[in-house]
Amino acid sequence: MAAVSCARLLSPGSGPGLRLGARLLPALSRVSLVRRHRLGPADDELYQRTTVTLLQKEAAGGAVIYSYSPRGFNISGNTVLGPCAVLPPAVLQWNVGHHTDITVESLSLFYLLEPRIEILVLGTGARTERLDPSVLDFLKKKGIAVEVQDTPNACATFNFLSSERRLAAAGLIPPPAAE
């Protein structure tokens, strides 16, 4: 019933506009049902284009340690002889020969990096060796977690952390030749 009365109140008239009963409503006759102007980029900030500028392209992946031997390592297809430091942007020779050579000074390149690494994986050769507790405490104070393992497991741990895109670094001493 209400729909019938609305239809009777607002019915198209013979002239321009709509009739409300017997009266013509000129204000309603000027309302256009089609928008004559489309909003453009300058009309509203919501319609403006967004641009993104890359400051530095992210590498497809980090370094991957493919293999190790008593002579060194194969890291991302490059042969590295002797002990090495695997950092997020590079692979460097590391001037240690034995786990007793790992000191605060020999680890300085790991805690001076920016952005700061989350975890440092140390491979101490064929066996997991104990490091000086003061060295581990120093790195803990710098906010770097340390994982000390034998070199084969350290390589696997570093690869796993890198695959998770963690900010990890490794200090690796090649295991001696098996006799």
Salt bridges, closest charged atoms under 4 A:
ASP43 OD2 - HIS37 NE2 3.32
GLU58 OE2 - ARG165 NH1 3.02
GLU118 OE1 - ARG166 NE 2.74
GLU129 OE1 - HIS99 NE2 3.80
GLU129 OE2 - ARG127 NH2 3.38
